[in-house]
Amino acid sequence: MAAEARVRLVTGGRSGRFPESASPLVESAGARLLVDAGSPEAVAVAGGVDAVVYTHHHPDHIRGSHLVGAPEYSPEGESAYRSLRDLARRFAPGAWREWLSTAATLIGALRVPSGGYYRPGEDVCVRGICLKTAPAPGHLATHTLVELPGRILHLADIDLTSFGPWYGNPESDPLQFLADIELAASWDARLYTTSHRPDTLARPEALRELARYALRLVGQAEAVYRAYESVGGPAAPGELVGRGLVYPRIPRRGRRLYLYFEEVMVSKISGLLAGLNCLRRTRRGYEARGSGCWALDKLRERARGVEAYL
């Protein structure tokens, strides 16, 4: 009879809040498997592990990787990026120097994990512990959900915090993010964990949180649409940055990087709204159509429907 696996979240001093991330630790019959190396403290708390499985290579998920000393497994799409400079040019091509500085100083990431890679959708098995994986590329092309033993779904950066939903990388996609939230809600999970909260949510509470999270994404889209309406003519997405559409307040430290990410997100929402015939694309940017944006009502209904998976 196979030994029952035990799962717990390990965190650093910030309980999973950025710039660290919470790391599920799975233990079974002497084997220990860690999901992400979210902080040096988390790796130390976990002690010796047999392997680390990464959900993606954002710096807050790899910041303790230099202490792992065990086999590492990452989504196969991460294999093209071998250094922090590679990640900087990938994640923030318009502000990569600022990204690199922030990753090294504020976040404390020292290296990019190396070693094995898995294809999202495949099981990752190490010493009798098997994790199911599922691609969730709205947050990042390589972003992956992980089902832990006991029907516990780790949502990674579908983080259910007020900081998200976050789709500030050039490869991110807000509409796909909504689909990822729906995937998480439809999953046959008993419990849910995320990368930036220290608690474990039972399914009913998790579905309510997922619905609220999806509605925040729709709320961001509505705020961008209203901003174009208030301009009263064509505007480039960059002209709407700094109005609190994504970040209510821009921190002084890392300000340029925050502004860059906000412009990326406003640009992506603008493209989404144009695809929904709410905005018209012009040579000078986008402008609101006079007929309103009724498609947002459908998106809102879709977001509320997440809770119906209960």
C-alpha positions as YAML, in Angstrom:
chain: A
units: angstrom
residues:
- id: 1
  name: MET
  ca: [0.00, 0.00, 0.00]
- id: 2
  name: ALA
  ca: [1.45, 3.35, -1.06]
- id: 3
  name: ALA
  ca: [2.30, 5.82, 1.68]
- id: 4
  name: GLU
  ca: [-0.04, 8.78, 2.00]
- id: 5
  name: ALA
  ca: [1.52, 12.03, 0.83]
- id: 6
  name: ARG
  ca: [1.53, 15.11, 3.04]
- id: 7
  name: VAL
  ca: [1.36, 18.62, 1.59]
- id: 8
  name: ARG
  ca: [2.17, 21.91, 3.30]
- id: 9
  name: LEU
  ca: [3.03, 25.42, 2.17]
- id: 10
  name: VAL
  ca: [6.42, 26.77, 3.15]
- id: 11
  name: THR
  ca: [7.12, 30.49, 2.99]
- id: 12
  name: GLY
  ca: [9.67, 33.07, 3.98]
- id: 13
  name: GLY
  ca: [9.17, 35.99, 6.30]
- id: 14
  name: ARG
  ca: [6.51, 37.63, 4.12]
- id: 15
  name: SER
  ca: [4.09, 34.67, 4.15]
- id: 16
  name: GLY
  ca: [4.30, 34.36, 0.37]
- id: 17
  name: ARG
  ca: [3.77, 38.03, -0.44]
- id: 18
  name: PHE
  ca: [5.84, 39.46, -3.29]
- id: 19
  name: PRO
  ca: [8.81, 39.50, -3.77]
- id: 20
  name: GLU
  ca: [8.72, 35.94, -2.45]
- id: 21
  name: SER
  ca: [6.29, 33.16, -3.31]
- id: 22
  name: ALA
  ca: [4.85, 30.30, -1.28]
- id: 23
  name: SER
  ca: [6.18, 26.84, -2.12]
- id: 24
  name: PRO
  ca: [4.15, 23.65, -1.63]
- id: 25
  name: LEU
  ca: [6.20, 20.85, -0.09]
- id: 26
  name: VAL
  ca: [5.08, 17.26, -0.76]
- id: 27
  name: GLU
  ca: [6.42, 14.49, 1.52]
- id: 28
  name: SER
  ca: [5.81, 10.77, 1.10]
- id: 29
  name: ALA
  ca: [7.74, 7.73, 2.38]
- id: 30
  name: GLY
  ca: [10.87, 9.78, 2.93]
- id: 31
  name: ALA
  ca: [10.71, 11.53, -0.45]
- id: 32
  name: ARG
  ca: [10.38, 15.34, -0.51]
- id: 33
  name: LEU
  ca: [9.35, 17.40, -3.51]
- id: 34
  name: LEU
  ca: [9.18, 21.21, -3.56]
- id: 35
  name: VAL
  ca: [7.13, 23.29, -6.01]
- id: 36
  name: ASP
  ca: [9.03, 26.51, -6.81]
- id: 37
  name: ALA
  ca: [11.87, 27.92, -4.74]
- id: 38
  name: GLY
  ca: [10.06, 31.06, -3.69]
- id: 39
  name: SER
  ca: [12.53, 32.28, -1.11]
- id: 40
  name: PRO
  ca: [15.80, 31.20, 0.49]
- id: 41
  name: GLU
  ca: [13.92, 30.91, 3.79]
- id: 42
  name: ALA
  ca: [11.38, 28.52, 2.23]
- id: 43
  name: VAL
  ca: [14.14, 26.33, 0.85]
- id: 44
  name: ALA
  ca: [15.79, 26.29, 4.28]
- id: 45
  name: VAL
  ca: [12.50, 25.37, 5.99]
- id: 46
  name: ALA
  ca: [11.93, 22.58, 3.48]
- id: 47
  name: GLY
  ca: [15.35, 21.14, 4.25]
- id: 48
  name: GLY
  ca: [16.85, 18.62, 1.86]
- id: 49
  name: VAL
  ca: [14.54, 17.88, -1.06]
- id: 50
  name: ASP
  ca: [14.74, 15.30, -3.81]
- id: 51
  name: ALA
  ca: [13.67, 17.71, -6.55]
- id: 52
  name: VAL
  ca: [12.09, 21.08, -7.26]
- id: 53
  name: VAL
  ca: [9.33, 21.49, -9.86]
- id: 54
  name: TYR
  ca: [8.95, 25.06, -11.13]
- id: 55
  name: THR
  ca: [5.65, 26.54, -12.32]
- id: 56
  name: HIS
  ca: [7.49, 29.22, -14.37]
- id: 57
  name: HIS
  ca: [10.64, 31.33, -14.11]
- id: 58
  name: HIS
  ca: [9.40, 34.66, -12.85]
- id: 59
  name: PRO
  ca: [12.09, 35.83, -10.41]
- id: 60
  name: ASP
  ca: [9.95, 35.56, -7.27]
- id: 61
  name: HIS
  ca: [9.53, 31.83, -8.01]
- id: 62
  name: ILE
  ca: [13.24, 31.07, -8.51]
- id: 63
  name: ARG
  ca: [14.84, 33.37, -5.93]
- id: 64
  name: GLY
  ca: [15.87, 30.48, -3.68]
- id: 65
  name: SER
  ca: [17.02, 28.19, -6.48]
- id: 66
  name: HIS
  ca: [20.71, 28.75, -5.78]
- id: 67
  name: LEU
  ca: [20.24, 26.86, -2.49]
- id: 68
  name: VAL
  ca: [18.36, 23.85, -3.86]
- id: 69
  name: GLY
  ca: [21.17, 21.40, -4.66]
- id: 70
  name: ALA
  ca: [18.74, 18.86, -6.14]
- id: 71
  name: PRO
  ca: [17.36, 18.03, -9.60]
- id: 72
  name: GLU
  ca: [15.15, 20.78, -11.04]
- id: 73
  name: TYR
  ca: [12.26, 20.48, -13.49]
- id: 74
  name: SER
  ca: [10.79, 23.44, -15.38]
- id: 75
  name: PRO
  ca: [8.23, 23.90, -18.16]
- id: 76
  name: GLU
  ca: [9.97, 23.07, -21.43]
- id: 77
  name: GLY
  ca: [9.49, 26.60, -22.79]
- id: 78
  name: GLU
  ca: [11.91, 27.89, -20.15]
- id: 79
  name: SER
  ca: [14.79, 25.97, -21.72]
- id: 80
  name: ALA
  ca: [15.57, 28.82, -24.14]
- id: 81
  name: TYR
  ca: [16.44, 31.22, -21.30]
- id: 82
  name: ARG
  ca: [19.70, 30.41, -19.54]
- id: 83
  name: SER
  ca: [20.52, 33.61, -17.65]
- id: 84
  name: LEU
  ca: [18.81, 36.43, -15.77]
- id: 85
  name: ARG
  ca: [19.74, 38.73, -18.66]
- id: 86
  name: ASP
  ca: [17.85, 36.40, -21.01]
- id: 87
  name: LEU
  ca: [14.83, 36.62, -18.71]
- id: 88
  name: ALA
  ca: [15.13, 40.40, -18.49]
- id: 89
  name: ARG
  ca: [15.02, 40.79, -22.28]
- id: 90
  name: ARG
  ca: [12.12, 38.35, -22.43]
- id: 91
  name: PHE
  ca: [9.97, 39.77, -19.61]
- id: 92
  name: ALA
  ca: [10.63, 43.48, -20.07]
- id: 93
  name: PRO
  ca: [12.25, 44.20, -23.43]
- id: 94
  name: GLY
  ca: [11.43, 47.89, -23.09]
- id: 95
  name: ALA
  ca: [12.92, 48.18, -19.59]
- id: 96
  name: TRP
  ca: [15.20, 45.18, -19.31]
- id: 97
  name: ARG
  ca: [17.98, 46.93, -17.41]
- id: 98
  name: GLU
  ca: [15.52, 48.04, -14.73]
- id: 99
  name: TRP
  ca: [14.11, 44.49, -14.60]
- id: 100
  name: LEU
  ca: [17.59, 43.02, -14.18]
- id: 101
  name: SER
  ca: [18.40, 45.46, -11.38]
- id: 102
  name: THR
  ca: [15.11, 44.77, -9.62]
- id: 103
  name: ALA
  ca: [15.53, 40.99, -9.93]
- id: 104
  name: ALA
  ca: [18.99, 41.19, -8.38]
- id: 105
  name: THR
  ca: [18.40, 43.76, -5.62]
- id: 106
  name: LEU
  ca: [14.72, 43.85, -4.59]
- id: 107
  name: ILE
  ca: [13.88, 40.22, -5.36]
- id: 108
  name: GLY
  ca: [17.29, 38.64, -4.84]
- id: 109
  name: ALA
  ca: [17.23, 36.12, -7.69]
- id: 110
  name: LEU
  ca: [20.77, 34.89, -8.41]
- id: 111
  name: ARG
  ca: [20.40, 32.23, -11.09]
- id: 112
  name: VAL
  ca: [18.08, 30.58, -13.57]
- id: 113
  name: PRO
  ca: [17.21, 26.95, -12.74]
- id: 114
  name: SER
  ca: [18.82, 24.36, -14.98]
- id: 115
  name: GLY
  ca: [18.32, 20.68, -15.58]
- id: 116
  name: GLY
  ca: [15.21, 18.81, -16.59]
- id: 117
  name: TYR
  ca: [12.13, 20.10, -18.37]
- id: 118
  name: TYR
  ca: [8.58, 18.84, -18.59]
- id: 119
  name: ARG
  ca: [5.82, 19.41, -21.09]
- id: 120
  name: PRO
  ca: [2.89, 21.13, -19.35]
- id: 121
  name: GLY
  ca: [0.05, 18.62, -19.29]
- id: 122
  name: GLU
  ca: [2.41, 15.78, -18.39]
- id: 123
  name: ASP
  ca: [2.84, 14.19, -14.97]
- id: 124
  name: VAL
  ca: [6.12, 14.87, -13.19]
- id: 125
  name: CYS
  ca: [7.09, 11.92, -11.00]
- id: 126
  name: VAL
  ca: [10.02, 11.84, -8.58]
- id: 127
  name: ARG
  ca: [10.63, 8.94, -6.16]
- id: 128
  name: GLY
  ca: [6.99, 7.87, -6.17]
- id: 129
  name: ILE
  ca: [5.51, 11.38, -5.88]
- id: 130
  name: CYS
  ca: [3.57, 12.39, -9.00]
- id: 131
  name: LEU
  ca: [2.31, 15.86, -9.82]
- id: 132
  name: LYS
  ca: [-0.15, 16.62, -12.60]
- id: 133
  name: THR
  ca: [0.55, 19.75, -14.61]
- id: 134
  name: ALA
  ca: [-1.63, 21.95, -16.82]
- id: 135
  name: PRO
  ca: [-0.64, 24.91, -19.00]
- id: 136
  name: ALA
  ca: [-2.18, 28.22, -17.93]
- id: 137
  name: PRO
  ca: [-0.47, 30.70, -20.30]
- id: 138
  name: GLY
  ca: [-2.51, 33.85, -19.64]
- id: 139
  name: HIS
  ca: [-0.07, 35.05, -16.98]
- id: 140
  name: LEU
  ca: [2.99, 33.91, -18.93]
- id: 141
  name: ALA
  ca: [3.45, 31.52, -21.85]
- id: 142
  name: THR
  ca: [5.15, 28.95, -19.61]
- id: 143
  name: HIS
  ca: [2.93, 29.44, -16.55]
- id: 144
  name: THR
  ca: [1.71, 26.08, -15.24]
- id: 145
  name: LEU
  ca: [-0.84, 24.86, -12.69]
- id: 146
  name: VAL
  ca: [0.15, 21.86, -10.59]
- id: 147
  name: GLU
  ca: [-2.13, 19.31, -8.95]
- id: 148
  name: LEU
  ca: [-0.63, 18.01, -5.74]
- id: 149
  name: PRO
  ca: [-1.54, 14.70, -4.08]
- id: 150
  name: GLY
  ca: [-4.93, 14.75, -2.34]
- id: 151
  name: ARG
  ca: [-6.62, 16.70, -5.18]
- id: 152
  name: ILE
  ca: [-4.98, 19.98, -4.16]
- id: 153
  name: LEU
  ca: [-4.60, 22.38, -7.07]
- id: 154
  name: HIS
  ca: [-1.74, 24.86, -6.82]
- id: 155
  name: LEU
  ca: [-2.81, 27.93, -8.79]
- id: 156
  name: ALA
  ca: [0.68, 29.47, -8.90]
- id: 157
  name: ASP
  ca: [0.19, 33.06, -10.13]
- id: 158
  name: ILE
  ca: [-3.56, 32.92, -10.40]
- id: 159
  name: ASP
  ca: [-2.73, 34.35, -7.02]
- id: 160
  name: LEU
  ca: [-6.14, 35.55, -5.75]
- id: 161
  name: THR
  ca: [-4.55, 38.70, -4.31]
- id: 162
  name: SER
  ca: [-5.33, 42.35, -5.01]
- id: 163
  name: PHE
  ca: [-2.09, 42.61, -7.02]
- id: 164
  name: GLY
  ca: [-3.58, 40.54, -9.85]
- id: 165
  name: PRO
  ca: [-4.65, 39.49, -12.34]
- id: 166
  name: TRP
  ca: [-1.23, 40.29, -13.79]
- id: 167
  name: TYR
  ca: [-0.47, 40.01, -17.51]
- id: 168
  name: GLY
  ca: [2.36, 42.49, -17.92]
- id: 169
  name: ASN
  ca: [4.72, 40.37, -20.01]
- id: 170
  name: PRO
  ca: [4.74, 40.75, -23.80]
- id: 171
  name: GLU
  ca: [3.65, 37.10, -24.11]
- id: 172
  name: SER
  ca: [0.76, 37.37, -21.62]
- id: 173
  name: ASP
  ca: [-2.90, 37.45, -22.66]
- id: 174
  name: PRO
  ca: [-5.80, 38.77, -20.53]
- id: 175
  name: LEU
  ca: [-8.51, 36.79, -22.33]
- id: 176
  name: GLN
  ca: [-6.45, 33.61, -21.93]
- id: 177
  name: PHE
  ca: [-6.05, 34.54, -18.27]
- id: 178
  name: LEU
  ca: [-9.84, 34.45, -17.94]
- id: 179
  name: ALA
  ca: [-9.85, 31.01, -19.60]
- id: 180
  name: ASP
  ca: [-7.16, 29.87, -17.13]
- id: 181
  name: ILE
  ca: [-9.35, 30.99, -14.21]
- id: 182
  name: GLU
  ca: [-12.20, 28.97, -15.69]
- id: 183
  name: LEU
  ca: [-9.89, 25.96, -16.04]
- id: 184
  name: ALA
  ca: [-8.94, 26.22, -12.36]
- id: 185
  name: ALA
  ca: [-12.60, 26.44, -11.36]
- id: 186
  name: SER
  ca: [-13.58, 23.43, -13.48]
- id: 187
  name: TRP
  ca: [-10.74, 21.28, -12.10]
- id: 188
  name: ASP
  ca: [-11.78, 18.40, -9.87]
- id: 189
  name: ALA
  ca: [-9.93, 19.86, -6.90]
- id: 190
  name: ARG
  ca: [-10.77, 19.53, -3.22]
- id: 191
  name: LEU
  ca: [-8.42, 22.26, -2.00]
- id: 192
  name: TYR
  ca: [-6.58, 25.18, -3.62]
- id: 193
  name: THR
  ca: [-3.31, 26.97, -2.86]
- id: 194
  name: THR
  ca: [-1.66, 29.93, -4.58]
- id: 195
  name: SER
  ca: [1.85, 31.32, -4.76]
- id: 196
  name: HIS
  ca: [1.17, 34.51, -2.81]
- id: 197
  name: ARG
  ca: [-1.16, 33.54, 0.00]
- id: 198
  name: PRO
  ca: [-0.25, 31.37, 3.00]
- id: 199
  name: ASP
  ca: [-3.72, 29.82, 3.35]
- id: 200
  name: THR
  ca: [-5.31, 26.75, 1.80]
- id: 201
  name: LEU
  ca: [-8.82, 27.26, 0.41]
- id: 202
  name: ALA
  ca: [-11.62, 24.71, 0.37]
- id: 203
  name: ARG
  ca: [-13.38, 24.43, -2.98]
- id: 204
  name: PRO
  ca: [-16.46, 26.61, -2.23]
- id: 205
  name: GLU
  ca: [-14.33, 29.49, -0.94]
- id: 206
  name: ALA
  ca: [-11.82, 29.08, -3.78]
- id: 207
  name: LEU
  ca: [-14.56, 29.33, -6.42]
- id: 208
  name: ARG
  ca: [-15.89, 32.53, -4.86]
- id: 209
  name: GLU
  ca: [-12.36, 33.94, -4.82]
- id: 210
  name: LEU
  ca: [-11.76, 32.88, -8.44]
- id: 211
  name: ALA
  ca: [-14.99, 34.59, -9.52]
- id: 212
  name: ARG
  ca: [-13.97, 37.81, -7.74]
- id: 213
  name: TYR
  ca: [-10.56, 37.57, -9.34]
- id: 214
  name: ALA
  ca: [-12.07, 37.17, -12.81]
- id: 215
  name: LEU
  ca: [-14.33, 40.16, -12.17]
- id: 216
  name: ARG
  ca: [-11.29, 42.28, -11.32]
- id: 217
  name: LEU
  ca: [-9.88, 41.49, -14.75]
- id: 218
  name: VAL
  ca: [-13.16, 42.63, -16.35]
- id: 219
  name: GLY
  ca: [-13.07, 45.70, -14.12]
- id: 220
  name: GLN
  ca: [-9.63, 46.60, -15.46]
- id: 221
  name: ALA
  ca: [-10.98, 46.33, -19.01]
- id: 222
  name: GLU
  ca: [-13.93, 48.55, -18.15]
- id: 223
  name: ALA
  ca: [-11.63, 51.15, -16.56]
- id: 224
  name: VAL
  ca: [-9.50, 51.25, -19.72]
- id: 225
  name: TYR
  ca: [-12.60, 51.64, -21.89]
- id: 226
  name: ARG
  ca: [-13.91, 54.50, -19.71]
- id: 227
  name: ALA
  ca: [-10.51, 56.18, -19.93]
- id: 228
  name: TYR
  ca: [-10.70, 56.17, -23.73]
- id: 229
  name: GLU
  ca: [-14.23, 57.54, -23.51]
- id: 230
  name: SER
  ca: [-13.04, 60.40, -21.30]
- id: 231
  name: VAL
  ca: [-10.26, 61.28, -23.74]
- id: 232
  name: GLY
  ca: [-12.88, 61.83, -26.42]
- id: 233
  name: GLY
  ca: [-10.57, 60.97, -29.32]
- id: 234
  name: PRO
  ca: [-7.69, 58.72, -30.37]
- id: 235
  name: ALA
  ca: [-5.04, 58.01, -27.75]
- id: 236
  name: ALA
  ca: [-2.08, 55.67, -27.50]
- id: 237
  name: PRO
  ca: [-2.11, 53.21, -24.58]
- id: 238
  name: GLY
  ca: [0.94, 54.92, -23.13]
- id: 239
  name: GLU
  ca: [-1.08, 58.12, -22.70]
- id: 240
  name: LEU
  ca: [-3.33, 56.34, -20.22]
- id: 241
  name: VAL
  ca: [-0.51, 55.11, -18.01]
- id: 242
  name: GLY
  ca: [-0.31, 56.55, -14.50]
- id: 243
  name: ARG
  ca: [-4.07, 57.12, -14.17]
- id: 244
  name: GLY
  ca: [-4.60, 54.24, -11.75]
- id: 245
  name: LEU
  ca: [-6.14, 51.93, -14.33]
- id: 246
  name: VAL
  ca: [-3.96, 49.02, -13.21]
- id: 247
  name: TYR
  ca: [-1.84, 50.30, -10.31]
- id: 248
  name: PRO
  ca: [-3.61, 52.76, -7.98]
- id: 249
  name: ARG
  ca: [-0.20, 53.96, -6.83]
- id: 250
  name: ILE
  ca: [3.14, 53.60, -8.57]
- id: 251
  name: PRO
  ca: [5.96, 52.94, -6.05]
- id: 252
  name: ARG
  ca: [8.91, 55.30, -6.30]
- id: 253
  name: ARG
  ca: [11.33, 52.39, -6.21]
- id: 254
  name: GLY
  ca: [11.20, 50.65, -9.58]
- id: 255
  name: ARG
  ca: [8.85, 53.31, -10.95]
- id: 256
  name: ARG
  ca: [9.97, 52.99, -14.56]
- id: 257
  name: LEU
  ca: [9.48, 49.24, -14.49]
- id: 258
  name: TYR
  ca: [5.96, 49.58, -13.04]
- id: 259
  name: LEU
  ca: [5.08, 52.14, -15.70]
- id: 260
  name: TYR
  ca: [6.39, 49.81, -18.39]
- id: 261
  name: PHE
  ca: [4.30, 46.89, -17.13]
- id: 262
  name: GLU
  ca: [1.22, 49.08, -16.80]
- id: 263
  name: GLU
  ca: [1.61, 50.22, -20.40]
- id: 264
  name: VAL
  ca: [1.89, 46.60, -21.54]
- id: 265
  name: MET
  ca: [-1.32, 45.73, -19.69]
- id: 266
  name: VAL
  ca: [-3.21, 48.77, -20.98]
- id: 267
  name: SER
  ca: [-2.03, 47.87, -24.49]
- id: 268
  name: LYS
  ca: [-3.25, 44.29, -24.13]
- id: 269
  name: ILE
  ca: [-6.63, 45.39, -22.78]
- id: 270
  name: SER
  ca: [-6.88, 47.93, -25.61]
- id: 271
  name: GLY
  ca: [-6.32, 45.17, -28.14]
- id: 272
  name: LEU
  ca: [-8.93, 43.02, -26.41]
- id: 273
  name: LEU
  ca: [-11.45, 45.86, -26.46]
- id: 274
  name: ALA
  ca: [-10.75, 46.48, -30.13]
- id: 275
  name: GLY
  ca: [-11.39, 42.79, -30.81]
- id: 276
  name: LEU
  ca: [-14.73, 43.16, -28.99]
- id: 277
  name: ASN
  ca: [-15.61, 46.18, -31.20]
- id: 278
  name: CYS
  ca: [-15.56, 48.48, -28.19]
- id: 279
  name: LEU
  ca: [-12.58, 50.48, -29.47]
- id: 280
  name: ARG
  ca: [-11.59, 51.56, -32.94]
- id: 281
  name: ARG
  ca: [-7.91, 51.28, -33.89]
- id: 282
  name: THR
  ca: [-6.52, 54.41, -35.56]
- id: 283
  name: ARG
  ca: [-3.11, 55.66, -36.64]
- id: 284
  name: ARG
  ca: [-2.87, 57.61, -33.39]
- id: 285
  name: GLY
  ca: [-3.94, 54.75, -31.15]
- id: 286
  name: TYR
  ca: [-7.43, 53.74, -30.08]
- id: 287
  name: GLU
  ca: [-10.70, 55.57, -29.59]
- id: 288
  name: ALA
  ca: [-13.98, 54.53, -28.00]
- id: 289
  name: ARG
  ca: [-16.85, 53.69, -30.31]
- id: 290
  name: GLY
  ca: [-19.95, 55.74, -29.66]
- id: 291
  name: SER
  ca: [-22.19, 52.72, -29.19]
- id: 292
  name: GLY
  ca: [-20.74, 51.72, -25.81]
- id: 293
  name: CYS
  ca: [-19.12, 48.43, -24.88]
- id: 294
  name: TRP
  ca: [-21.88, 45.88, -24.41]
- id: 295
  name: ALA
  ca: [-19.39, 43.04, -24.85]
- id: 296
  name: LEU
  ca: [-18.09, 43.81, -21.36]
- id: 297
  name: ASP
  ca: [-21.45, 42.69, -19.97]
- id: 298
  name: LYS
  ca: [-20.90, 39.28, -21.55]
- id: 299
  name: LEU
  ca: [-17.39, 39.10, -20.12]
- id: 300
  name: ARG
  ca: [-18.78, 40.03, -16.71]
- id: 301
  name: GLU
  ca: [-21.37, 37.26, -16.93]
- id: 302
  name: ARG
  ca: [-18.62, 34.85, -17.91]
- id: 303
  name: ALA
  ca: [-16.55, 35.90, -14.89]
- id: 304
  name: ARG
  ca: [-19.50, 35.50, -12.51]
- id: 305
  name: GLY
  ca: [-20.14, 32.06, -14.02]
- id: 306
  name: VAL
  ca: [-16.87, 30.81, -12.53]
- id: 307
  name: GLU
  ca: [-18.64, 30.35, -9.19]
- id: 308
  name: ALA
  ca: [-21.24, 28.12, -10.85]
- id: 309
  name: TYR
  ca: [-18.70, 25.29, -11.15]
- id: 310
  name: LEU
  ca: [-19.58, 24.46, -7.56]
...
